[in-house]
Amino acid sequence: MSAAVVIAEIGCNHQGSMETARELISTAAQFAQAPVVKFHKRNPRELLSPDEYSRPHPVVRNAFGDSYDEHREFLELTVDQHRSLREACDGFGPKYACSVWDVTSAKDIIPLDPEWIKVPSACNLNRPLLEFLGREFSGQIHISLGMTNRAEEQQIVGLMDNMGRAKDTVLYSCTSGYPVGFGDICLGELTRLRSAFGSTVSAFGFSGHHLGIAADIAALALGAQFIERHYTLDRTMKGTDHAASLEPDGLRRLVRDVKNVGLALGEKREEVLPVEDEQRVKLKSGQIQWN
C-alpha cells in the first residue's frame, strides 16, 4: 500500500503577506517535505450579500479590517500574486493546488494549471461552480463534504457523474469546525463514503481540522488517499484557521509518519520475507515438522 498525498493547506494563513506565503511554501517543501501546498481564491463580492459584506467580522480578534469586506479584501491575493506563488512552488518543489469559492475565482485559477482544484465544503452546493469546473477544468476536482447531508452528497456525485467527470472527482471526509474535538472527527465517514461511492468516484481524502496528527494516520489506515491539513508558521497568529493548523514540525512529522505507515500497511510480498529467512533457519530448524 502506498502512502497518501499530504497537502499543506496554506489557505489564508499568509495573512495577506506574500513574504509569509513564500515562507510557508519554502518551509513546507524544504523542512517538512510536503508534496503539495494549497491556497484559496475567492471573490467576496460574488459570495456575499451587501449586508454580509458591510457588517463587522463576527470575531473581532481575528479581523483584518473594520468590516467584513475590508477583512476579506485584505486577505485576498490577486491572480498575479497566485501566479507568483505558483512559480515559487515550481522553484521549491511542491505542487501548487487551490480551492476556489466561486466561478470568477475558478476562471482566474484554471489558467495557472494547478495540480488540482478543490471545492470547499462551504461551496459544494454551488451548482454553477461545479458545472463550470466540470466543463472547463481538465484536471482532478476535489470536493470536501463538511456540513453536507447524505442527500446533498448524492446530488453532488450525481452531477459529476452525469457530466462524465466522476472519475476525476475526489471526495473528502470533513468536519467543518476550527478546531474539531476528537469525538467529532468521525473517521468512519471514510468507510461509509467508500461504500457509497467507491465504484463511482476516483478517490477519497480526509480534510482534518483537529489537534495533533494521530487521526490523520488512522485516516490513512482507513483508505484516505489524500490527507489535507491547514498549515501555519505559528498557531497563535491572528486568524480563524491557525488554531486548527499544524506548525512546521507538526507537518514534518505528519509527512514522515504517513510515508512510513503507508509502507507498513501492505500485505507480505512473499509468504516468508527475506528479512525472516535467517530467523527461520535459526529458530525453526529444530521444530517438529507437520507430516
Backbone bond lengths (Angstrom), bond angles and torsions (degrees), N, CA, C in turn:
res aa  C-N    CA-C-N  psi(-1)  N-CA   C-N-CA  omega(-1)  CA-C   N-CA-C  phi
1 M - - - 1.472 - - 1.519 108.53 -
2 S 1.333 117.13 133.40 1.455 120.90 -179.95 1.514 110.43 -88.96
3 A 1.336 115.53 158.87 1.460 120.66 179.57 1.522 110.28 -70.71
4 A 1.326 115.62 155.52 1.458 120.85 173.82 1.526 109.92 -74.29
5 V 1.319 115.59 161.83 1.457 121.94 174.25 1.520 108.33 -83.38
6 V 1.318 117.48 123.23 1.466 122.08 178.24 1.522 109.02 -92.71
7 I 1.336 115.66 128.27 1.460 122.51 -178.64 1.522 108.79 -112.00
8 A 1.317 116.25 121.33 1.461 121.31 174.24 1.531 107.64 -88.83
9 E 1.326 115.90 103.16 1.460 120.47 -176.50 1.527 109.57 -85.37
10 I 1.310 114.96 103.44 1.467 120.78 178.86 1.524 109.86 -76.90
11 G 1.339 116.75 -38.45 1.456 119.71 176.70 1.511 112.09 54.15
12 C 1.330 115.77 -122.65 1.467 121.72 178.04 1.530 111.99 -104.50
13 N 1.323 117.87 13.31 1.467 120.21 -178.39 1.521 112.98 -70.79
14 H 1.309 118.03 -3.36 1.467 121.86 172.25 1.518 111.68 -74.03
15 Q 1.338 118.09 -13.82 1.464 124.53 179.25 1.528 112.55 57.62
16 G 1.321 116.68 32.50 1.455 120.68 177.84 1.511 114.31 80.37
17 S 1.329 118.31 6.48 1.464 122.78 -176.32 1.522 110.55 -106.50
18 M 1.324 117.21 121.72 1.465 120.30 176.25 1.520 111.32 -66.71
19 E 1.315 116.98 -33.68 1.466 119.87 177.39 1.531 110.43 -61.53
20 T 1.334 116.04 -45.20 1.465 119.76 178.00 1.520 110.63 -65.77
21 A 1.325 117.27 -40.43 1.461 120.54 179.62 1.525 110.62 -60.13
22 R 1.317 117.48 -44.07 1.468 120.31 178.94 1.520 111.56 -66.66
23 E 1.323 116.60 -36.88 1.468 119.12 177.37 1.524 110.73 -65.47
24 L 1.323 117.17 -37.90 1.460 120.62 176.64 1.529 110.76 -63.63
25 I 1.323 117.16 -40.82 1.466 120.03 177.02 1.520 110.62 -63.35
26 S 1.327 116.49 -48.06 1.470 119.53 -174.81 1.521 111.76 -66.13
27 T 1.332 118.43 -41.54 1.467 119.40 -179.74 1.523 111.07 -70.85
28 A 1.336 117.04 -37.90 1.463 119.47 176.65 1.517 110.89 -60.85
29 A 1.339 116.46 -39.38 1.461 120.66 -176.71 1.521 112.28 -79.92
30 Q 1.323 116.67 -51.46 1.463 120.44 -169.78 1.515 113.20 -84.33
31 F 1.300 117.74 -37.90 1.462 120.62 -178.30 1.523 111.73 -89.67
32 A 1.329 115.98 -46.97 1.467 119.53 -175.11 1.525 113.41 -92.45
33 Q 1.329 117.84 -15.68 1.474 122.13 -178.95 1.531 112.31 62.45
34 A 1.322 117.11 32.71 1.462 120.94 178.50 1.524 109.68 -71.32
35 P 1.323 118.33 134.21 1.473 120.26 -176.60 1.521 114.24 -79.70
36 V 1.349 117.92 -21.01 1.462 121.31 -175.95 1.523 109.25 -141.16
37 V 1.327 116.67 137.49 1.463 121.57 168.06 1.521 107.44 -117.94
38 K 1.326 115.57 150.21 1.469 119.49 -175.32 1.514 110.75 -134.80
39 F 1.320 115.36 134.07 1.456 122.74 176.94 1.530 109.67 -110.85
40 H 1.326 116.37 -179.15 1.463 122.68 176.59 1.518 109.06 -123.70
41 K 1.330 116.16 148.78 1.464 121.60 171.67 1.518 107.79 -136.39
42 R 1.321 115.16 129.59 1.459 120.05 178.93 1.520 109.91 -146.13
43 N 1.312 114.91 155.02 1.458 123.04 174.24 1.519 107.37 -112.14
44 P 1.345 118.09 96.18 1.464 120.52 -172.06 1.521 113.92 -55.52
45 R 1.322 117.80 -35.74 1.471 119.67 -177.76 1.525 111.40 -70.19
46 E 1.305 117.56 -24.19 1.456 120.89 176.78 1.525 111.49 -80.35
47 L 1.327 116.59 -26.51 1.463 121.58 -174.41 1.516 114.03 -90.73
48 L 1.325 117.24 -28.23 1.462 121.03 -168.57 1.523 111.76 -116.84
49 S 1.319 114.60 147.97 1.459 119.59 172.56 1.536 108.85 -73.00
50 P 1.336 118.41 160.55 1.471 119.79 177.69 1.520 112.55 -55.13
51 D 1.345 117.24 -37.01 1.468 119.72 179.51 1.523 110.75 -67.38
52 E 1.333 117.17 -45.04 1.468 120.56 178.23 1.523 110.44 -62.79
53 Y 1.306 115.65 -37.59 1.464 121.31 -175.88 1.525 112.16 -66.83
54 S 1.325 117.09 -34.12 1.464 120.49 -172.79 1.526 114.08 -96.92
55 R 1.337 117.78 -13.09 1.460 119.35 -178.11 1.528 111.18 -75.13
56 P 1.334 119.09 161.29 1.466 121.33 178.92 1.527 111.49 -66.11
57 H 1.316 115.78 156.24 1.470 120.99 173.76 1.529 107.87 -60.98
58 P 1.357 117.89 138.41 1.469 119.37 -176.11 1.530 114.13 -67.39
59 V 1.334 117.88 -21.44 1.469 121.34 177.92 1.525 107.22 -123.16
60 V 1.322 116.31 98.50 1.464 121.68 -169.27 1.523 111.43 -58.54
61 R 1.332 117.76 -37.85 1.466 119.51 -175.80 1.535 112.45 -65.99
62 N 1.345 116.92 -18.95 1.455 120.09 178.92 1.529 113.19 -99.90
63 A 1.336 116.94 4.05 1.458 120.78 -173.64 1.524 111.86 -82.99
64 F 1.336 115.91 141.02 1.461 122.50 174.55 1.527 110.71 -110.37
65 G 1.330 116.18 23.34 1.455 121.74 176.92 1.512 109.74 -172.59
66 D 1.328 116.76 163.94 1.461 120.70 -178.00 1.527 112.02 -70.35
67 S 1.321 117.76 -28.58 1.463 121.93 177.04 1.523 108.54 -122.14
68 Y 1.340 115.60 166.66 1.465 118.47 -177.04 1.526 111.22 -66.58
69 D 1.345 117.16 -32.25 1.461 118.45 177.73 1.527 110.82 -65.22
70 E 1.331 117.46 -42.29 1.458 120.21 177.16 1.530 110.83 -62.71
71 H 1.315 116.38 -40.76 1.463 121.82 177.97 1.530 110.97 -59.79
72 R 1.341 116.83 -50.29 1.462 120.64 -176.41 1.530 111.12 -67.55
73 E 1.328 116.73 -41.09 1.459 119.74 -179.60 1.525 110.79 -65.77
74 F 1.329 117.27 -34.38 1.454 120.69 179.05 1.527 111.22 -63.60
75 L 1.330 115.95 -39.31 1.466 120.69 -176.43 1.526 113.39 -83.71
76 E 1.331 117.66 -18.20 1.463 120.42 -172.47 1.525 111.36 -78.46
77 L 1.309 115.65 131.46 1.461 121.21 176.37 1.520 109.63 -95.10
78 T 1.333 116.57 147.27 1.457 121.87 179.87 1.531 110.01 -76.89
79 V 1.327 114.99 167.83 1.462 119.86 176.38 1.526 110.02 -60.25
80 D 1.322 117.34 -42.00 1.469 119.93 179.15 1.526 111.08 -62.54
81 Q 1.324 117.20 -37.34 1.460 119.79 176.89 1.529 111.16 -66.75
82 H 1.321 117.07 -40.08 1.464 119.75 175.48 1.537 110.51 -63.04
83 R 1.315 116.85 -38.60 1.464 119.81 177.65 1.533 110.14 -62.44
84 S 1.317 116.14 -40.80 1.462 120.19 177.64 1.524 111.37 -64.03
85 L 1.337 117.04 -39.30 1.464 120.53 178.18 1.529 110.64 -69.20
86 R 1.322 116.33 -35.58 1.469 120.38 174.54 1.520 109.66 -59.41
87 E 1.312 117.32 -43.34 1.468 121.94 178.08 1.529 111.25 -67.02
88 A 1.345 116.82 -36.42 1.464 119.92 176.29 1.523 110.74 -63.34
89 C 1.321 116.91 -38.68 1.466 120.60 175.90 1.521 110.48 -61.34
90 D 1.324 116.80 -42.86 1.459 119.89 177.87 1.525 110.53 -58.91
91 G 1.338 116.25 -37.32 1.456 119.93 -179.04 1.517 113.70 -73.12
92 F 1.329 116.26 -42.69 1.462 120.07 -176.50 1.533 113.09 -85.58
93 G 1.327 117.42 -24.28 1.462 118.69 174.47 1.510 118.36 122.01
94 P 1.341 120.30 -33.77 1.466 117.68 -177.78 1.522 111.43 -74.47
95 K 1.323 116.73 157.36 1.452 121.84 174.71 1.529 109.61 -75.83
96 Y 1.315 116.43 148.28 1.463 122.80 177.25 1.525 108.87 -97.78
97 A 1.330 116.95 126.36 1.456 123.06 173.05 1.525 107.79 -129.57
98 C 1.322 115.85 164.92 1.466 118.55 -176.61 1.518 110.80 -150.25
99 S 1.329 116.36 140.30 1.457 122.66 167.69 1.525 108.79 -90.07
100 V 1.318 116.29 134.91 1.470 120.32 176.83 1.521 108.74 -117.36
101 W 1.318 116.03 141.47 1.457 121.93 -173.18 1.528 113.09 -106.07
102 D 1.323 118.11 -4.30 1.459 120.75 -174.87 1.519 108.48 -164.88
103 V 1.341 116.08 168.35 1.460 121.31 -175.99 1.524 111.12 -64.68
104 T 1.334 117.43 -40.92 1.461 120.06 179.47 1.529 110.90 -58.18
105 S 1.329 116.72 -44.14 1.458 120.31 179.63 1.524 111.33 -66.62
106 A 1.331 116.56 -36.94 1.459 119.62 176.35 1.531 110.26 -61.13
107 K 1.334 117.08 -43.03 1.462 120.77 177.82 1.526 111.21 -61.65
108 D 1.325 116.67 -34.41 1.466 120.84 179.40 1.528 112.26 -70.80
109 I 1.324 116.78 -38.85 1.463 121.05 -169.99 1.527 112.71 -87.40
110 I 1.315 118.83 -33.23 1.471 120.59 -176.93 1.535 112.51 -53.46
111 P 1.346 120.24 -42.75 1.467 119.00 -179.94 1.533 114.31 -64.21
112 L 1.325 117.58 -16.76 1.465 120.45 178.68 1.527 112.22 -79.25
113 D 1.331 117.54 -5.02 1.460 123.61 177.27 1.540 111.55 54.69
114 P 1.342 116.57 59.06 1.465 119.06 179.32 1.525 111.37 -69.17
115 E 1.321 115.90 160.91 1.464 120.91 177.55 1.523 109.76 -58.55
116 W 1.326 117.09 -41.91 1.458 123.13 169.23 1.522 108.51 -158.95
117 I 1.314 115.72 167.44 1.456 121.63 174.85 1.521 107.73 -116.10
118 K 1.323 115.23 137.14 1.465 120.02 -179.64 1.524 110.14 -113.25
119 V 1.319 114.50 142.52 1.460 121.89 172.19 1.520 106.95 -102.25
120 P 1.337 118.29 115.44 1.466 119.68 -178.06 1.522 111.97 -68.80
121 S 1.326 115.50 161.54 1.464 120.61 -178.84 1.520 112.09 -53.25
122 A 1.333 116.70 -37.90 1.460 120.74 -177.18 1.519 112.67 -63.80
123 C 1.335 117.35 -20.11 1.470 120.72 -172.35 1.516 113.24 -118.91
124 N 1.337 117.79 9.52 1.463 117.67 -172.81 1.528 113.98 -74.93
125 L 1.327 117.93 -5.49 1.463 121.17 173.34 1.532 112.00 -103.65
126 N 1.317 115.82 9.60 1.467 121.32 176.62 1.534 107.92 -82.08
127 R 1.333 115.62 87.24 1.461 120.45 -174.09 1.535 112.64 -58.50
128 P 1.339 119.32 -43.15 1.476 117.80 177.65 1.530 112.65 -58.21
129 L 1.340 117.21 -36.01 1.462 120.02 178.32 1.524 110.69 -66.68
130 L 1.337 116.95 -47.34 1.460 120.02 179.76 1.527 110.68 -62.20
131 E 1.315 116.92 -42.13 1.461 120.01 -179.66 1.523 111.36 -66.14
132 F 1.322 116.73 -39.47 1.462 119.80 179.19 1.526 110.41 -63.28
133 L 1.333 117.02 -46.80 1.467 119.93 178.68 1.525 110.76 -62.32
134 G 1.332 115.81 -41.18 1.453 119.20 179.16 1.520 112.97 -60.34
135 R 1.325 116.41 -35.61 1.467 120.82 -179.58 1.524 112.96 -82.77
136 E 1.329 116.92 -40.48 1.456 120.85 -164.40 1.526 115.04 -105.80
137 F 1.320 118.15 -17.96 1.465 120.01 -177.29 1.516 109.05 -110.07
138 S 1.315 116.48 122.94 1.463 120.54 -175.34 1.522 113.70 -87.36
139 G 1.337 117.14 -10.72 1.458 120.09 -177.74 1.519 112.54 -86.75
140 Q 1.339 115.11 -172.72 1.464 120.03 178.59 1.531 110.57 -66.53
141 I 1.331 114.69 143.63 1.461 122.23 175.61 1.520 107.32 -114.27
142 H 1.326 116.59 112.45 1.452 122.37 -179.56 1.529 108.40 -97.28
143 I 1.335 116.86 137.32 1.460 121.36 -175.10 1.524 109.58 -133.27
144 S 1.342 117.00 122.34 1.463 121.57 175.51 1.521 110.18 -85.14
145 L 1.333 115.71 146.21 1.463 121.50 -174.94 1.529 113.03 -116.23
146 G 1.331 117.82 25.61 1.451 119.83 172.05 1.524 110.64 -66.03
147 M 1.316 117.95 149.40 1.467 123.71 176.72 1.531 111.68 58.49
148 T 1.332 118.21 31.54 1.460 121.85 -172.41 1.520 109.77 -128.20
149 N 1.340 117.52 127.66 1.460 118.97 178.70 1.531 110.18 -85.23
150 R 1.323 116.75 174.54 1.464 120.08 -171.24 1.527 112.32 -72.45
151 A 1.305 116.60 -33.37 1.474 118.56 175.91 1.528 110.01 -63.61
152 E 1.328 116.66 -39.87 1.464 120.42 178.32 1.523 110.95 -66.76
153 E 1.349 117.03 -38.29 1.465 119.83 175.39 1.532 110.62 -56.90
154 Q 1.329 116.04 -45.46 1.456 120.61 -179.78 1.534 110.65 -60.99
155 Q 1.326 116.30 -40.32 1.460 119.91 179.13 1.525 110.97 -63.87
156 I 1.325 116.49 -43.19 1.473 121.26 -178.89 1.528 110.21 -62.93
157 V 1.328 116.07 -51.48 1.467 119.81 -178.21 1.522 110.47 -66.03
158 G 1.333 117.06 -38.52 1.457 120.13 178.02 1.519 112.09 -61.04
159 L 1.339 116.37 -40.72 1.460 120.13 178.49 1.523 110.96 -62.54
160 M 1.340 116.14 -47.71 1.462 119.60 -179.48 1.523 110.89 -63.56
161 D 1.321 116.67 -37.30 1.458 121.03 178.90 1.528 110.87 -67.06
162 N 1.323 117.14 -43.83 1.466 120.94 179.77 1.528 112.07 -63.99
163 M 1.334 115.92 -27.96 1.461 119.92 178.27 1.530 111.98 -85.55
164 G 1.321 116.76 -1.07 1.456 120.26 -177.62 1.510 113.60 74.79
165 R 1.326 117.12 22.58 1.467 120.70 -176.24 1.531 113.00 -115.80
166 A 1.321 117.97 7.87 1.465 119.35 -177.28 1.522 112.02 -61.21
167 K 1.322 117.07 -35.87 1.462 120.20 -178.79 1.524 112.37 -76.22
168 D 1.314 116.52 -3.04 1.468 121.71 171.31 1.525 111.25 -106.55
169 T 1.329 116.96 7.81 1.460 121.65 -173.61 1.524 110.90 -103.91
170 V 1.328 115.88 134.43 1.469 123.21 174.63 1.523 107.53 -117.11
171 L 1.332 117.11 124.90 1.456 122.46 178.70 1.518 110.47 -99.59
172 Y 1.334 116.15 138.54 1.455 121.78 -178.85 1.526 110.94 -113.82
173 S 1.318 115.87 126.88 1.461 120.04 165.55 1.522 107.99 -69.94
174 C 1.326 116.45 134.99 1.462 119.34 -174.82 1.526 109.77 -159.40
175 T 1.317 116.15 140.25 1.463 122.38 167.40 1.515 107.30 -115.29
176 S 1.323 117.07 122.13 1.461 121.91 -171.57 1.519 111.02 -88.89
177 G 1.322 116.64 81.49 1.452 123.76 173.51 1.512 108.71 -140.33
178 Y 1.331 118.38 159.30 1.470 121.12 -173.03 1.534 111.40 -142.36
179 P 1.343 118.34 91.07 1.468 127.39 -3.26 1.532 111.13 -87.91
180 V 1.348 115.80 173.25 1.461 123.60 179.99 1.528 109.23 -104.15
181 G 1.336 117.41 132.26 1.459 121.18 174.84 1.516 110.43 -70.28
182 F 1.322 115.96 157.44 1.464 119.51 -174.87 1.528 111.85 -60.14
183 G 1.311 118.02 -34.91 1.452 120.35 -179.24 1.515 114.23 -67.33
184 D 1.339 116.98 -14.36 1.462 121.14 179.84 1.531 113.11 -107.47
185 I 1.330 118.19 4.90 1.471 119.98 179.11 1.524 110.29 -70.44
186 C 1.341 116.72 -41.95 1.478 122.06 172.08 1.528 112.56 59.16
187 L 1.318 115.92 59.59 1.455 120.36 -179.68 1.523 113.01 -63.86
188 G 1.326 117.57 -21.63 1.455 120.18 176.90 1.513 113.26 -60.94
189 E 1.337 117.15 -16.46 1.462 120.34 176.13 1.530 111.59 -61.40
190 L 1.326 117.08 -30.08 1.459 119.34 177.30 1.525 110.91 -61.73
191 T 1.322 116.23 -43.64 1.460 120.78 178.50 1.525 110.94 -65.21
192 R 1.341 116.35 -42.06 1.467 120.02 -179.84 1.522 111.00 -64.84
193 L 1.334 116.86 -43.88 1.456 119.81 -179.16 1.525 111.60 -64.44
194 R 1.316 116.92 -39.52 1.465 119.67 177.60 1.522 110.88 -64.28
195 S 1.326 116.46 -38.28 1.460 119.93 178.20 1.526 111.17 -66.27
196 A 1.321 116.31 -39.95 1.460 120.82 -175.95 1.525 112.90 -77.99
197 F 1.336 117.52 -38.05 1.467 120.33 -169.42 1.527 113.77 -128.69
198 G 1.314 117.55 8.72 1.461 120.20 -174.93 1.514 114.27 -60.41
199 S 1.323 117.30 -30.39 1.461 120.09 179.63 1.520 112.41 -87.53
200 T 1.339 117.07 -2.20 1.463 120.55 -173.56 1.524 112.37 -109.69
201 V 1.331 117.30 -50.09 1.460 120.25 -174.27 1.527 111.04 -95.42
202 S 1.331 114.97 175.39 1.462 120.92 -174.55 1.522 113.24 -78.17
203 A 1.341 116.63 -45.17 1.461 119.78 -171.78 1.524 109.22 -164.72
204 F 1.354 114.44 176.07 1.459 121.26 -178.28 1.526 109.89 -131.33
205 G 1.310 114.65 146.11 1.455 120.35 179.03 1.509 110.84 -132.14
206 F 1.328 114.50 173.96 1.467 122.39 178.63 1.516 107.53 -130.61
207 S 1.320 116.36 121.18 1.456 122.44 176.84 1.521 107.88 -109.04
208 G 1.320 116.74 107.70 1.455 121.38 -172.54 1.516 113.39 -104.33
209 H 1.344 115.54 143.85 1.465 121.82 176.95 1.528 109.53 -128.74
210 H 1.327 116.01 34.60 1.457 122.81 -173.63 1.533 110.49 -103.36
211 L 1.316 115.56 -174.05 1.459 121.07 177.14 1.516 109.65 -100.25
212 G 1.334 116.05 144.56 1.456 120.25 178.15 1.517 112.54 76.32
213 I 1.351 115.66 -170.49 1.467 120.04 -176.52 1.523 112.58 -128.40
214 A 1.332 118.61 5.29 1.465 120.58 -177.97 1.528 111.04 -62.37
215 A 1.322 117.76 -42.98 1.463 120.40 -177.49 1.520 111.48 -65.99
216 D 1.316 117.73 -30.85 1.458 120.63 179.29 1.528 110.76 -65.93
217 I 1.323 116.53 -39.90 1.460 120.16 179.24 1.526 109.77 -67.27
218 A 1.322 116.97 -38.30 1.462 120.03 175.46 1.529 110.64 -64.43
219 A 1.328 117.63 -37.31 1.463 120.91 177.57 1.523 110.78 -62.13
220 L 1.326 116.35 -39.49 1.459 120.48 176.01 1.525 110.44 -59.25
221 A 1.333 116.34 -45.79 1.462 120.40 -179.65 1.526 111.88 -63.50
222 L 1.332 116.82 -25.90 1.466 121.40 179.59 1.532 112.73 -89.89
223 G 1.316 116.44 5.05 1.448 119.63 172.28 1.507 116.90 105.55
224 A 1.340 119.01 7.57 1.464 119.93 177.17 1.524 109.60 -64.40
225 Q 1.324 116.85 128.18 1.460 121.72 178.77 1.526 112.46 -98.67
226 F 1.329 116.22 -11.84 1.461 122.65 174.39 1.528 107.16 -135.23
227 I 1.320 116.86 133.92 1.462 121.93 178.11 1.523 107.55 -126.21
228 E 1.317 115.00 117.26 1.461 121.82 -173.54 1.518 109.81 -114.66
229 R 1.332 115.50 128.08 1.464 120.89 176.48 1.518 110.23 -134.28
230 H 1.327 116.05 138.69 1.455 120.00 172.32 1.526 109.17 -61.74
231 Y 1.332 115.01 145.50 1.464 121.55 -172.91 1.528 109.88 -132.37
232 T 1.330 116.28 135.17 1.458 121.56 -178.87 1.519 110.04 -143.53
233 L 1.309 115.57 161.38 1.468 119.95 173.92 1.520 111.41 -79.41
234 D 1.339 116.53 -25.16 1.465 120.55 -175.24 1.532 108.01 -157.19
235 R 1.327 117.14 118.63 1.463 121.11 -176.03 1.524 112.83 -67.90
236 T 1.327 118.10 -13.23 1.459 120.34 179.33 1.532 112.32 -92.08
237 M 1.319 117.63 2.35 1.458 120.42 -179.68 1.526 110.69 -66.48
238 K 1.313 115.25 160.34 1.456 122.44 -179.24 1.524 109.86 -72.09
239 G 1.337 116.17 132.06 1.456 120.85 178.22 1.512 111.28 140.65
240 T 1.329 116.49 159.13 1.457 122.19 -173.79 1.520 113.33 -69.77
241 D 1.333 117.75 -37.63 1.465 121.37 -168.07 1.521 114.46 -88.33
242 H 1.328 118.52 -16.04 1.466 119.99 -170.27 1.531 112.80 -61.63
243 A 1.332 117.47 -39.43 1.468 120.18 -176.60 1.522 112.07 -63.91
244 A 1.333 117.43 -26.11 1.465 121.69 179.99 1.522 111.53 -100.82
245 S 1.323 117.34 17.24 1.462 122.35 -175.81 1.522 111.47 -105.54
246 L 1.328 115.04 162.21 1.461 122.12 171.40 1.522 109.47 -95.63
247 E 1.318 116.44 140.68 1.455 121.69 171.47 1.528 108.77 -84.51
248 P 1.328 118.48 172.60 1.473 119.67 -174.30 1.526 115.01 -51.81
249 D 1.323 118.76 -44.43 1.460 117.80 -178.00 1.523 111.52 -71.01
250 G 1.331 117.79 -32.60 1.450 120.10 175.45 1.517 111.28 -64.40
251 L 1.335 117.20 -41.43 1.457 120.86 177.55 1.525 110.22 -65.69
252 R 1.327 117.11 -41.00 1.470 120.49 177.94 1.520 110.93 -58.59
253 R 1.328 116.66 -45.41 1.464 119.96 -179.21 1.527 111.32 -67.59
254 L 1.326 116.98 -35.19 1.457 119.96 177.82 1.526 110.93 -64.25
255 V 1.337 117.15 -47.67 1.461 120.59 179.55 1.527 109.71 -60.66
256 R 1.330 116.70 -44.01 1.473 120.65 178.90 1.517 111.48 -61.13
257 D 1.326 117.32 -47.64 1.461 120.24 -174.73 1.525 111.91 -71.02
258 V 1.317 117.48 -37.48 1.461 119.60 177.25 1.525 110.19 -62.86
259 K 1.319 116.81 -41.75 1.466 120.45 177.96 1.524 110.97 -62.14
260 N 1.334 117.31 -48.44 1.462 120.92 -175.89 1.526 112.13 -69.88
261 V 1.326 116.74 -43.00 1.464 119.17 179.37 1.525 110.23 -68.42
262 G 1.325 117.73 -34.60 1.452 120.42 175.03 1.516 112.01 -58.61
263 L 1.332 116.41 -39.97 1.462 120.49 175.79 1.521 111.35 -66.37
264 A 1.325 116.64 -35.07 1.471 120.78 -174.18 1.517 113.31 -78.56
265 L 1.324 118.98 -16.24 1.461 121.06 -171.88 1.531 114.27 -81.95
266 G 1.316 117.53 -9.18 1.452 119.35 -176.59 1.519 113.81 -73.89
267 E 1.323 115.85 163.89 1.462 121.47 172.62 1.529 109.30 -80.79
268 K 1.315 116.56 164.42 1.456 120.00 177.97 1.531 110.06 -62.89
269 R 1.330 115.58 132.88 1.456 121.02 179.53 1.530 111.69 -71.95
270 E 1.335 116.12 -27.65 1.455 122.72 177.34 1.525 107.42 -134.38
271 E 1.338 117.28 159.83 1.462 119.81 -179.20 1.516 111.31 -59.60
272 V 1.331 116.61 -41.07 1.463 122.67 173.73 1.530 106.80 -124.79
273 L 1.306 116.83 118.41 1.457 121.01 -176.31 1.525 110.86 -72.96
274 P 1.338 117.33 152.40 1.463 119.90 176.77 1.525 113.12 -54.65
275 V 1.331 117.52 -34.77 1.463 120.08 179.86 1.524 111.60 -64.72
276 E 1.345 117.02 -19.96 1.466 121.78 -179.80 1.527 113.65 -91.26
277 D 1.350 117.91 -13.13 1.465 120.20 -171.59 1.523 112.80 -58.24
278 E 1.330 115.93 -48.16 1.464 118.91 -178.11 1.519 111.09 -63.28
279 Q 1.332 116.60 -40.64 1.465 119.84 -179.32 1.535 110.82 -69.88
280 R 1.315 117.30 -32.54 1.468 120.20 177.70 1.524 110.68 -63.75
281 V 1.333 115.60 -45.05 1.470 119.24 177.75 1.521 110.78 -63.43
282 K 1.324 116.25 -42.39 1.456 120.75 -175.66 1.523 112.35 -71.86
283 L 1.312 118.00 -42.18 1.464 121.35 -169.42 1.523 114.65 -101.35
284 K 1.323 118.25 -18.53 1.467 119.73 -176.26 1.527 113.88 -113.14
285 S 1.324 117.31 -4.06 1.464 119.43 -173.81 1.520 112.70 -63.78
286 G 1.323 117.03 -29.92 1.466 119.95 -178.70 1.503 114.46 -95.46
287 Q 1.329 117.12 4.97 1.467 120.33 -176.84 1.532 110.90 -78.07
288 I 1.320 116.47 148.67 1.462 121.69 175.02 1.525 107.58 -67.04
289 Q 1.315 116.06 127.14 1.448 121.33 -178.84 1.527 111.54 -86.94
290 W 1.348 115.23 148.52 1.469 119.68 174.92 1.522 108.72 -68.14
291 N 1.339 116.15 139.05 1.465 119.81 176.48 1.515 109.29 -76.16
